[in-house]
Amino acid sequence: MAKKCADRRTFDRKMSARLVAVAVLLAAAVAAEEAATPEVSYEHFRLLRVQVADKEQMAAVFRLSMELDGVQLWATHNMSTQLDLLVAPTAWTNITTELNQSGIKYSIIIENLQDSIRNENPPMEPEEEEWENRSGHRLTWKRYHHYKDIESYVDYLANTYPEICQMEVIGQTSEGRPLKVLKISTGGAAKPAVWIDGGIHAREWIAPATVTYLLLQLVEFRHDHPWLIDDLDWYVLPVVNPDGYEYSHTTDRLWRKTRSAGDGQCVGVDANRNFDSHWLEVGASSDPCSSIYAGSRPFSEPETKAMTDFILSRRDEIKVYLTLHSYGQMWLVPWGYKADKPDDYYDMYVLAEQGVEALERVRNTDYLLGTADELIYTSSGDAKQVFF
């Protein structure tokens, strides 16, 4: 019997060693693959701001952004009278010829996008690099951080302020990264809760940065505005799409989608077209290579499924859903998939208007308020519909 136990321990040690070796080899393989992927360059890509005079010109610009290779519609402004187009060098002659022939005015707002990418994220200072060794965190709100820094900040808050912070892993991404939600609550009687998330589109770095800044205010500076957690509970998911977010840091600054395996040629799904609400009806694509690919089915992405399951399991508790995007100063309310408005649109509008007015008082910023259909474009399968 003793010999059998000894043999078993020897076998277990060998298997553990093999499992560790396999894990190391897998990690090395992933690292090698990432290192072998060349960084995407946007050298000499230009950003145009197009001024449209009427619906016909607006439709023409939308058509050009869909038909011309190397032209992407980035944003709309001022009730869709201005549209921003990212133009590759190879498409410059085609797009300017078309715009000139149509009498559509435009200006160049970024001459070389790659220069802007180089300059947008300053390197970390040496003392910031040392924070982890002092059981702190590395977020500075002076630069854009990798996902591991954001993840460690959530852990830091949960470990440092356990009386009000609870961290829960609600799922994993396609590449195995944890989706960490932080609940902020003073406990006691049941209170209405607010959900906030950011980073569902990988390249929108300012969204997770803003969400973590909100965490800083809600937790570390809570004594400056105690009513925010005395009267409400908060659920916060800083990055909905960690795989895509990290890929936008390491490989392709303009990556938008998740990083789930695709059809062998194209990777990822637009997570904000993947929810089961009027899925693939409008403003989404069935082409896996499209930046607005809706996926093979609703909730094909583990990120959207995990988030939805978590929120809907607390539907009696969560009363407000806020999701942060960029860019453009707009406060969007349902609907987004059609021009009609929901029955309680006025109630939402009045509440959102208070938020818009507060932003103007504090930051002197002017936010447009309305539906996505009114202010930017029509789309379906996005988060705000499914949680409404």
TORMI-206282 format. One record per residue (C-alpha): residue number from 0; residue in three letters; x, y, z. Coordinates in nm, 4 decimals. Example, Ala and Ser with C-alpha at 12.3 -4.5 7.8 and 13.67 -1.06 7.14 Angstrom:
# residues 2
{pt 0,ALA,{1.2300,-0.4500,0.7800}}
{pt 1,SER,{1.3670,-0.1060,0.7140}}
***
This chain:
# residues 388
{pt 0,MET,{0.0000,0.0000,0.0000}}
{pt 1,ALA,{0.2851,0.2362,0.0897}}
{pt 2,LYS,{0.4531,0.1581,-0.2432}}
{pt 3,LYS,{0.1294,0.2328,-0.4319}}
{pt 4,CYS,{0.0985,0.5699,-0.2542}}
{pt 5,ALA,{0.4611,0.6524,-0.3310}}
{pt 6,ASP,{0.4113,0.5521,-0.6948}}
{pt 7,ARG,{0.1003,0.7673,-0.7076}}
{pt 8,ARG,{0.2846,1.0690,-0.5645}}
{pt 9,THR,{0.5633,1.0187,-0.8178}}
{pt 10,PHE,{0.3069,0.9972,-1.0984}}
{pt 11,ASP,{0.1314,1.3125,-0.9743}}
{pt 12,ARG,{0.4616,1.5036,-0.9604}}
{pt 13,LYS,{0.5484,1.3965,-1.3141}}
{pt 14,MET,{0.2057,1.4920,-1.4426}}
{pt 15,SER,{0.2223,1.8282,-1.2644}}
{pt 16,ALA,{0.5600,1.8929,-1.4197}}
{pt 17,ARG,{0.4232,1.8021,-1.7623}}
{pt 18,LEU,{0.1189,2.0247,-1.7142}}
{pt 19,VAL,{0.3407,2.3141,-1.6104}}
{pt 20,ALA,{0.5605,2.2494,-1.9131}}
{pt 21,VAL,{0.2564,2.2479,-2.1409}}
{pt 22,ALA,{0.1305,2.5724,-1.9870}}
{pt 23,VAL,{0.4708,2.7343,-2.0368}}
{pt 24,LEU,{0.4857,2.6121,-2.3953}}
{pt 25,LEU,{0.1351,2.7466,-2.4642}}
{pt 26,ALA,{0.2218,3.0814,-2.3102}}
{pt 27,ALA,{0.5416,3.0925,-2.5142}}
{pt 28,ALA,{0.3489,3.0062,-2.8294}}
{pt 29,VAL,{0.0986,3.2878,-2.7679}}
{pt 30,ALA,{0.3791,3.5334,-2.6958}}
{pt 31,ALA,{0.5656,3.4236,-3.0083}}
{pt 32,GLU,{0.2530,3.4649,-3.2197}}
{pt 33,GLU,{0.1907,3.8134,-3.0822}}
{pt 34,ALA,{0.5551,3.9082,-3.1368}}
{pt 35,ALA,{0.5400,3.7788,-3.4937}}
{pt 36,THR,{0.2342,3.9901,-3.5788}}
{pt 37,PRO,{0.3569,4.3171,-3.7301}}
{pt 38,GLU,{0.2084,4.6375,-3.5945}}
{pt 39,VAL,{-0.0406,4.7938,-3.8332}}
{pt 40,SER,{0.0730,5.1307,-3.9669}}
{pt 41,TYR,{-0.1530,5.4226,-4.0547}}
{pt 42,GLU,{0.1206,5.6274,-4.2146}}
{pt 43,HIS,{-0.0258,5.9014,-4.4375}}
{pt 44,PHE,{-0.3858,5.8097,-4.3571}}
{pt 45,ARG,{-0.5878,6.1328,-4.3416}}
{pt 46,LEU,{-0.8956,6.2239,-4.1426}}
{pt 47,LEU,{-1.1416,6.4374,-4.3361}}
{pt 48,ARG,{-1.4300,6.6369,-4.1954}}
{pt 49,VAL,{-1.7038,6.6545,-4.4560}}
{pt 50,GLN,{-1.9753,6.9205,-4.4480}}
{pt 51,VAL,{-2.3027,6.8063,-4.6029}}
{pt 52,ALA,{-2.5717,7.0499,-4.7093}}
{pt 53,ASP,{-2.8697,6.8153,-4.7311}}
{pt 54,LYS,{-2.9864,6.4547,-4.7044}}
{pt 55,GLU,{-2.8783,6.3808,-5.0606}}
{pt 56,GLN,{-2.5192,6.4789,-4.9870}}
{pt 57,MET,{-2.5260,6.2860,-4.6616}}
{pt 58,ALA,{-2.6485,5.9745,-4.8438}}
{pt 59,ALA,{-2.3745,6.0221,-5.1030}}
{pt 60,VAL,{-2.1042,6.0335,-4.8343}}
{pt 61,PHE,{-2.2452,5.7214,-4.6667}}
{pt 62,ARG,{-2.2457,5.5459,-5.0026}}
{pt 63,LEU,{-1.8833,5.6421,-5.0713}}
{pt 64,SER,{-1.7760,5.5152,-4.7291}}
{pt 65,MET,{-1.9352,5.1790,-4.8115}}
{pt 66,GLU,{-1.8238,5.1467,-5.1725}}
{pt 67,LEU,{-1.4697,5.2863,-5.1818}}
{pt 68,ASP,{-1.1886,5.0676,-5.0516}}
{pt 69,GLY,{-0.9782,5.2526,-4.7975}}
{pt 70,VAL,{-1.2554,5.4875,-4.6780}}
{pt 71,GLN,{-1.4172,5.4477,-4.3349}}
{pt 72,LEU,{-1.6935,5.6531,-4.1781}}
{pt 73,TRP,{-1.5691,5.7408,-3.8330}}
{pt 74,ALA,{-1.8208,5.9765,-3.6783}}
{pt 75,THR,{-2.1045,6.2179,-3.7386}}
{pt 76,HIS,{-2.1463,6.5566,-3.5739}}
{pt 77,ASN,{-2.3986,6.8377,-3.5426}}
{pt 78,MET,{-2.7090,6.6341,-3.6226}}
{pt 79,SER,{-2.5243,6.4556,-3.9053}}
{pt 80,THR,{-2.4349,6.7731,-4.0948}}
{pt 81,GLN,{-2.0663,6.6888,-4.0464}}
{pt 82,LEU,{-1.9110,6.3481,-4.1047}}
{pt 83,ASP,{-1.5548,6.2324,-4.0409}}
{pt 84,LEU,{-1.3933,5.9975,-4.2918}}
{pt 85,LEU,{-1.0667,5.8097,-4.2470}}
{pt 86,VAL,{-0.8980,5.7863,-4.5861}}
{pt 87,ALA,{-0.6100,5.5561,-4.6798}}
{pt 88,PRO,{-0.3410,5.6967,-4.9134}}
{pt 89,THR,{-0.4596,5.4634,-5.1884}}
{pt 90,ALA,{-0.8113,5.6082,-5.1703}}
{pt 91,TRP,{-0.7215,5.9763,-5.1534}}
{pt 92,THR,{-0.7614,6.0566,-5.5218}}
{pt 93,ASN,{-1.0881,5.8636,-5.5525}}
{pt 94,ILE,{-1.2613,6.0169,-5.2511}}
{pt 95,THR,{-1.1550,6.3767,-5.3193}}
{pt 96,THR,{-1.2583,6.3446,-5.6835}}
{pt 97,GLU,{-1.6007,6.2157,-5.5842}}
{pt 98,LEU,{-1.6515,6.4862,-5.3214}}
{pt 99,ASN,{-1.5398,6.7635,-5.5549}}
{pt 100,GLN,{-1.7645,6.6431,-5.8353}}
{pt 101,SER,{-2.0606,6.6320,-5.5946}}
{pt 102,GLY,{-1.9892,6.9793,-5.4610}}
{pt 103,ILE,{-1.9394,6.8488,-5.1093}}
{pt 104,LYS,{-1.7093,7.0589,-4.8921}}
{pt 105,TYR,{-1.4390,6.8985,-4.6784}}
{pt 106,SER,{-1.1297,6.9829,-4.4768}}
{pt 107,ILE,{-0.8347,6.7828,-4.3474}}
{pt 108,ILE,{-0.8309,6.7666,-3.9678}}
{pt 109,ILE,{-0.5483,6.5104,-3.9343}}
{pt 110,GLU,{-0.2839,6.5072,-4.2057}}
{pt 111,ASN,{-0.1060,6.1900,-4.0941}}
{pt 112,LEU,{-0.2885,5.9643,-3.8501}}
{pt 113,GLN,{0.0228,5.7681,-3.7600}}
{pt 114,ASP,{0.1806,6.0844,-3.6171}}
{pt 115,SER,{-0.1206,6.1250,-3.3881}}
{pt 116,ILE,{-0.0940,5.7604,-3.2813}}
{pt 117,ARG,{0.2755,5.8027,-3.1965}}
{pt 118,ASN,{0.2075,6.1083,-2.9828}}
{pt 119,GLU,{-0.1140,6.0087,-2.8026}}
{pt 120,ASN,{0.0309,5.7873,-2.5283}}
{pt 121,PRO,{0.3337,5.9152,-2.3345}}
{pt 122,PRO,{0.5624,5.6568,-2.1725}}
{pt 123,MET,{0.5234,5.5790,-1.8043}}
{pt 124,GLU,{0.7475,5.7540,-1.5554}}
{pt 125,PRO,{0.9878,5.5321,-1.3522}}
{pt 126,GLU,{0.8010,5.5989,-1.0277}}
{pt 127,GLU,{0.4769,5.4855,-1.1921}}
{pt 128,GLU,{0.6425,5.1569,-1.2915}}
{pt 129,GLU,{0.7290,5.0997,-0.9247}}
{pt 130,TRP,{0.3712,5.1242,-0.7965}}
{pt 131,GLU,{0.3089,4.7510,-0.8205}}
{pt 132,ASN,{0.6061,4.6775,-0.5954}}
{pt 133,ARG,{0.4474,4.8999,-0.3307}}
{pt 134,SER,{0.1154,4.7100,-0.3360}}
{pt 135,GLY,{-0.0454,4.9992,-0.5186}}
{pt 136,HIS,{-0.1615,5.0306,-0.8773}}
{pt 137,ARG,{-0.0296,5.1809,-1.1974}}
{pt 138,LEU,{-0.3204,5.3900,-1.3214}}
{pt 139,THR,{-0.2278,5.7560,-1.3573}}
{pt 140,TRP,{-0.5089,5.9030,-1.5711}}
{pt 141,LYS,{-0.2306,6.0759,-1.7632}}
{pt 142,ARG,{-0.1984,5.8066,-2.0277}}
{pt 143,TYR,{-0.3843,5.5072,-2.1692}}
{pt 144,HIS,{-0.3026,5.1823,-1.9914}}
{pt 145,HIS,{-0.2941,4.8185,-2.0972}}
{pt 146,TYR,{-0.5704,4.5902,-1.9760}}
{pt 147,LYS,{-0.3537,4.4313,-1.7052}}
{pt 148,ASP,{-0.3213,4.7722,-1.5359}}
{pt 149,ILE,{-0.6979,4.8272,-1.5436}}
{pt 150,GLU,{-0.7592,4.4750,-1.4168}}
{pt 151,SER,{-0.5104,4.5236,-1.1336}}
{pt 152,TYR,{-0.6812,4.8490,-1.0345}}
{pt 153,VAL,{-1.0113,4.6652,-0.9929}}
{pt 154,ASP,{-0.8298,4.4082,-0.7765}}
{pt 155,TYR,{-0.6618,4.6886,-0.5804}}
{pt 156,LEU,{-0.9943,4.8538,-0.4992}}
{pt 157,ALA,{-1.1526,4.5241,-0.3950}}
{pt 158,ASN,{-0.8574,4.4372,-0.1693}}
{pt 159,THR,{-0.8079,4.7852,-0.0229}}
{pt 160,TYR,{-1.1699,4.8803,0.0369}}
{pt 161,PRO,{-1.3461,4.5487,0.1130}}
{pt 162,GLU,{-1.6087,4.7258,0.3230}}
{pt 163,ILE,{-1.7635,4.8795,0.0094}}
{pt 164,CYS,{-1.6078,4.6940,-0.2876}}
{pt 165,GLN,{-1.6717,4.3418,-0.4092}}
{pt 166,MET,{-1.5156,4.2023,-0.7258}}
{pt 167,GLU,{-1.6829,3.9281,-0.9255}}
{pt 168,VAL,{-1.5575,3.7495,-1.2363}}
{pt 169,ILE,{-1.8660,3.7167,-1.4553}}
{pt 170,GLY,{-1.7036,3.5277,-1.7423}}
{pt 171,GLN,{-1.4036,3.4978,-1.9690}}
{pt 172,THR,{-1.3177,3.6361,-2.3095}}
{pt 173,SER,{-1.2389,3.4256,-2.6162}}
{pt 174,GLU,{-0.8694,3.4481,-2.5256}}
{pt 175,GLY,{-0.9285,3.3614,-2.1603}}
{pt 176,ARG,{-0.9098,3.7030,-1.9972}}
{pt 177,PRO,{-1.1403,3.7486,-1.6958}}
{pt 178,LEU,{-1.4317,3.9901,-1.7112}}
{pt 179,LYS,{-1.4192,4.1621,-1.3728}}
{pt 180,VAL,{-1.7147,4.3575,-1.2381}}
{pt 181,LEU,{-1.6734,4.5732,-0.9286}}
{pt 182,LYS,{-1.9770,4.6257,-0.7076}}
{pt 183,ILE,{-1.9654,4.9364,-0.4901}}
{pt 184,SER,{-2.2127,4.9366,-0.2042}}
{pt 185,THR,{-2.2353,5.0498,0.1554}}
{pt 186,GLY,{-2.4718,4.7611,0.2262}}
{pt 187,GLY,{-2.7869,4.7846,0.4334}}
{pt 188,ALA,{-3.1332,4.8039,0.2829}}
{pt 189,ALA,{-3.1760,4.7332,-0.0869}}
{pt 190,LYS,{-3.0955,5.0335,-0.3050}}
{pt 191,PRO,{-3.1391,5.1044,-0.6757}}
{pt 192,ALA,{-2.8248,5.0252,-0.8716}}
{pt 193,VAL,{-2.6454,5.1829,-1.1671}}
{pt 194,TRP,{-2.4489,4.9819,-1.4245}}
{pt 195,ILE,{-2.1554,5.1449,-1.6085}}
{pt 196,ASP,{-1.9321,4.9888,-1.8721}}
{pt 197,GLY,{-1.6815,5.0967,-2.1344}}
{pt 198,GLY,{-1.4511,4.9562,-2.3976}}
{pt 199,ILE,{-1.6997,4.7432,-2.5895}}
{pt 200,HIS,{-1.5273,4.8849,-2.8981}}
{pt 201,ALA,{-1.1575,4.8127,-2.8563}}
{pt 202,ARG,{-1.0125,5.1316,-3.0045}}
{pt 203,GLU,{-1.2201,5.3695,-2.7911}}
{pt 204,TRP,{-0.9530,5.4020,-2.5223}}
{pt 205,ILE,{-1.1038,5.7077,-2.3569}}
{pt 206,ALA,{-1.4062,5.5016,-2.2462}}
{pt 207,PRO,{-1.2232,5.2610,-2.0077}}
{pt 208,ALA,{-1.0094,5.5531,-1.8888}}
{pt 209,THR,{-1.3252,5.7448,-1.7998}}
{pt 210,VAL,{-1.4828,5.4430,-1.6304}}
{pt 211,THR,{-1.1757,5.3900,-1.4106}}
{pt 212,TYR,{-1.1794,5.7615,-1.3253}}
{pt 213,LEU,{-1.5400,5.7176,-1.2123}}
{pt 214,LEU,{-1.4217,5.4273,-0.9949}}
{pt 215,LEU,{-1.1569,5.6549,-0.8450}}
{pt 216,GLN,{-1.4242,5.9097,-0.7556}}
{pt 217,LEU,{-1.6789,5.6577,-0.6280}}
{pt 218,VAL,{-1.4334,5.4711,-0.4050}}
{pt 219,GLU,{-1.1157,5.6607,-0.3215}}
{pt 220,PHE,{-1.2758,6.0067,-0.3220}}
{pt 221,ARG,{-1.6162,5.8956,-0.1947}}
{pt 222,HIS,{-1.6023,6.1375,0.0973}}
{pt 223,ASP,{-1.6209,6.4275,-0.1486}}
{pt 224,HIS,{-1.9655,6.3074,-0.2647}}
{pt 225,PRO,{-2.0889,6.0444,-0.0166}}
{pt 226,TRP,{-2.4494,6.0519,-0.1438}}
{pt 227,LEU,{-2.3398,5.8694,-0.4592}}
{pt 228,ILE,{-2.2842,5.5470,-0.2673}}
{pt 229,ASP,{-2.5132,5.6162,0.0290}}
{pt 230,ASP,{-2.8187,5.6277,-0.1970}}
{pt 231,LEU,{-2.7109,5.3988,-0.4809}}
{pt 232,ASP,{-2.5257,5.0765,-0.5525}}
{pt 233,TRP,{-2.2929,5.0571,-0.8526}}
{pt 234,TYR,{-2.1841,4.7789,-1.0854}}
{pt 235,VAL,{-1.8854,4.8698,-1.3014}}
{pt 236,LEU,{-1.7214,4.6770,-1.5864}}
{pt 237,PRO,{-1.4333,4.8960,-1.7105}}
{pt 238,VAL,{-1.3582,4.6948,-2.0267}}
{pt 239,VAL,{-1.6234,4.4822,-2.1968}}
{pt 240,ASN,{-1.3841,4.3736,-2.4733}}
{pt 241,PRO,{-1.0421,4.3120,-2.3128}}
{pt 242,ASP,{-0.9024,4.1013,-2.6002}}
{pt 243,GLY,{-0.9731,4.3654,-2.8592}}
{pt 244,TYR,{-0.8611,4.6440,-2.6267}}
{pt 245,GLU,{-0.5237,4.4786,-2.5697}}
{pt 246,TYR,{-0.4858,4.4061,-2.9428}}
{pt 247,SER,{-0.5451,4.7751,-3.0145}}
{pt 248,HIS,{-0.2495,4.8518,-2.7857}}
{pt 249,THR,{-0.0086,4.5944,-2.9252}}
{pt 250,THR,{-0.0932,4.5520,-3.2926}}
{pt 251,ASP,{-0.3672,4.7618,-3.4510}}
{pt 252,ARG,{-0.4578,5.0943,-3.2903}}
{pt 253,LEU,{-0.7870,5.1089,-3.4807}}
{pt 254,TRP,{-0.9080,4.7569,-3.4005}}
{pt 255,ARG,{-1.2772,4.7686,-3.3066}}
{pt 256,LYS,{-1.4044,4.4117,-3.2700}}
{pt 257,THR,{-1.3497,4.1203,-3.0331}}
{pt 258,ARG,{-1.0773,3.8631,-3.1085}}
{pt 259,SER,{-1.2863,3.5478,-3.1420}}
{pt 260,ALA,{-1.1841,3.3049,-3.4141}}
{pt 261,GLY,{-1.3522,3.3809,-3.7407}}
{pt 262,ASP,{-1.3857,3.2079,-4.0748}}
{pt 263,GLY,{-1.0120,3.1547,-4.1163}}
{pt 264,GLN,{-0.9565,3.4883,-4.2865}}
{pt 265,CYS,{-1.1154,3.7479,-4.0600}}
{pt 266,VAL,{-1.1226,3.7652,-3.6816}}
{pt 267,GLY,{-1.3673,3.9126,-3.4357}}
{pt 268,VAL,{-1.7204,4.0447,-3.3997}}
{pt 269,ASP,{-1.8536,4.3923,-3.3340}}
{pt 270,ALA,{-1.9713,4.3215,-2.9792}}
{pt 271,ASN,{-2.2149,4.6116,-2.9967}}
{pt 272,ARG,{-2.4002,4.4431,-3.2824}}
{pt 273,ASN,{-2.4038,4.0995,-3.1135}}
{pt 274,PHE,{-2.6860,4.1419,-2.8600}}
{pt 275,ASP,{-3.0183,3.9665,-2.9085}}
{pt 276,SER,{-3.2258,4.2730,-2.9839}}
{pt 277,HIS,{-3.3315,4.3174,-3.3463}}
{pt 278,TRP,{-3.0066,4.1412,-3.4313}}
{pt 279,LEU,{-2.8752,4.2003,-3.7857}}
{pt 280,GLU,{-3.1810,4.4022,-3.8902}}
{pt 281,VAL,{-3.0087,4.7304,-3.9737}}
{pt 282,GLY,{-2.6693,4.8985,-3.9369}}
{pt 283,ALA,{-2.4874,4.5662,-3.8998}}
{pt 284,SER,{-2.3171,4.3225,-4.1355}}
{pt 285,SER,{-2.3144,3.9475,-4.1974}}
{pt 286,ASP,{-1.9661,3.9777,-4.3536}}
{pt 287,PRO,{-1.7041,3.8436,-4.1052}}
{pt 288,CYS,{-1.4498,4.0895,-4.2463}}
{pt 289,SER,{-1.6691,4.3928,-4.1798}}
{pt 290,SER,{-1.5957,4.6171,-3.8821}}
{pt 291,ILE,{-1.9666,4.5960,-3.7925}}
{pt 292,TYR,{-1.9943,4.2171,-3.8281}}
{pt 293,ALA,{-2.2782,4.1051,-3.5985}}
{pt 294,GLY,{-2.1485,3.7521,-3.5447}}
{pt 295,SER,{-2.2809,3.4155,-3.6548}}
{pt 296,ARG,{-2.5707,3.4443,-3.4085}}
{pt 297,PRO,{-2.6830,3.6649,-3.1186}}
{pt 298,PHE,{-2.4547,3.6285,-2.8168}}
{pt 299,SER,{-2.1925,3.4361,-3.0127}}
{pt 300,GLU,{-1.9356,3.6303,-2.8106}}
{pt 301,PRO,{-1.8694,3.5201,-2.4510}}
{pt 302,GLU,{-1.8313,3.8846,-2.3496}}
{pt 303,THR,{-2.1825,3.9893,-2.4554}}
{pt 304,LYS,{-2.3378,3.6710,-2.3161}}
{pt 305,ALA,{-2.1693,3.7064,-1.9757}}
{pt 306,MET,{-2.2610,4.0721,-1.9414}}
{pt 307,THR,{-2.6221,4.0144,-2.0409}}
{pt 308,ASP,{-2.6672,3.7174,-1.8065}}
{pt 309,PHE,{-2.5270,3.9183,-1.5174}}
{pt 310,ILE,{-2.7373,4.2298,-1.5757}}
{pt 311,LEU,{-3.0628,4.0480,-1.6443}}
{pt 312,SER,{-3.0180,3.8357,-1.3320}}
{pt 313,ARG,{-3.0291,4.1666,-1.1424}}
{pt 314,ARG,{-3.2974,4.3381,-1.3475}}
{pt 315,ASP,{-3.5001,4.4228,-1.0351}}
{pt 316,GLU,{-3.1974,4.5919,-0.8844}}
{pt 317,ILE,{-3.0268,4.7709,-1.1758}}
{pt 318,LYS,{-3.2320,5.0761,-1.2715}}
{pt 319,VAL,{-2.9860,5.2663,-1.4905}}
{pt 320,TYR,{-2.7639,5.1333,-1.7697}}
{pt 321,LEU,{-2.4797,5.3581,-1.8882}}
{pt 322,THR,{-2.2285,5.2591,-2.1551}}
{pt 323,LEU,{-1.9446,5.4873,-2.2622}}
{pt 324,HIS,{-1.8212,5.5285,-2.6185}}
{pt 325,SER,{-1.6151,5.7667,-2.8286}}
{pt 326,TYR,{-1.5900,5.9857,-3.0074}}
{pt 327,GLY,{-1.8413,6.2699,-3.0162}}
{pt 328,GLN,{-2.0181,6.4619,-2.7406}}
{pt 329,MET,{-2.3603,6.2970,-2.7418}}
{pt 330,TRP,{-2.5953,6.1446,-2.4873}}
{pt 331,LEU,{-2.7882,5.8717,-2.6659}}
{pt 332,VAL,{-3.1141,5.7151,-2.5520}}
{pt 333,PRO,{-3.3279,5.4415,-2.7172}}
{pt 334,TRP,{-3.4233,5.3635,-2.9795}}
{pt 335,GLY,{-3.1327,5.3148,-3.2136}}
{pt 336,TYR,{-3.2728,5.0625,-3.4582}}
{pt 337,LYS,{-3.5672,5.2724,-3.5770}}
{pt 338,ALA,{-3.6887,5.6300,-3.5894}}
{pt 339,ASP,{-3.9811,5.5683,-3.3525}}
{pt 340,LYS,{-3.9371,5.6529,-2.9871}}
{pt 341,PRO,{-4.0353,5.4355,-2.6888}}
{pt 342,ASP,{-4.3403,5.5229,-2.4832}}
{pt 343,ASP,{-4.1357,5.6583,-2.1926}}
{pt 344,TYR,{-3.8915,5.8508,-2.4122}}
{pt 345,TYR,{-3.9856,6.1802,-2.2464}}
{pt 346,ASP,{-3.9034,6.0436,-1.8994}}
{pt 347,MET,{-3.5607,5.9285,-2.0187}}
{pt 348,TYR,{-3.5032,6.2560,-2.1990}}
{pt 349,VAL,{-3.5749,6.4670,-1.8903}}
{pt 350,LEU,{-3.3406,6.2553,-1.6776}}
{pt 351,ALA,{-3.0648,6.2575,-1.9418}}
{pt 352,GLU,{-3.1085,6.6319,-1.9847}}
{pt 353,GLN,{-3.0100,6.6783,-1.6213}}
{pt 354,GLY,{-2.6896,6.4879,-1.6948}}
{pt 355,VAL,{-2.6184,6.6998,-2.0023}}
{pt 356,GLU,{-2.6759,7.0206,-1.8062}}
{pt 357,ALA,{-2.4471,6.9007,-1.5258}}
{pt 358,LEU,{-2.1701,6.8255,-1.7763}}
{pt 359,GLU,{-2.2029,7.1761,-1.9161}}
{pt 360,ARG,{-2.1900,7.3349,-1.5699}}
{pt 361,VAL,{-1.8845,7.1410,-1.4570}}
{pt 362,ARG,{-1.6887,7.0976,-1.7809}}
{pt 363,ASN,{-1.8387,7.3666,-2.0054}}
{pt 364,THR,{-1.9042,7.0976,-2.2652}}
{pt 365,ASP,{-2.2019,7.0880,-2.4977}}
{pt 366,TYR,{-2.3580,6.7427,-2.5396}}
{pt 367,LEU,{-2.6278,6.6687,-2.7946}}
{pt 368,LEU,{-2.9175,6.4645,-2.6577}}
{pt 369,GLY,{-3.1386,6.2318,-2.8570}}
{pt 370,THR,{-3.1652,5.8860,-3.0091}}
{pt 371,ALA,{-2.8851,5.7247,-3.2067}}
{pt 372,ASP,{-3.1138,5.7254,-3.5084}}
{pt 373,GLU,{-3.1473,6.1040,-3.4778}}
{pt 374,LEU,{-2.7890,6.1950,-3.3990}}
{pt 375,ILE,{-2.5595,5.9420,-3.5667}}
{pt 376,TYR,{-2.6989,5.6381,-3.7477}}
{pt 377,THR,{-2.9421,5.3505,-3.7229}}
{pt 378,SER,{-2.8084,5.0232,-3.5833}}
{pt 379,SER,{-2.9415,4.7060,-3.4274}}
{pt 380,GLY,{-2.8169,4.4357,-3.1937}}
{pt 381,ASP,{-2.6541,4.6861,-2.9582}}
{pt 382,ALA,{-2.6531,4.6871,-2.5803}}
{pt 383,LYS,{-2.8819,4.9794,-2.5084}}
{pt 384,GLN,{-3.1714,4.8053,-2.6822}}
{pt 385,VAL,{-3.1413,4.4728,-2.5013}}
{pt 386,PHE,{-3.1255,4.6323,-2.1552}}
{pt 387,PHE,{-3.4046,4.8837,-2.2116}}
***
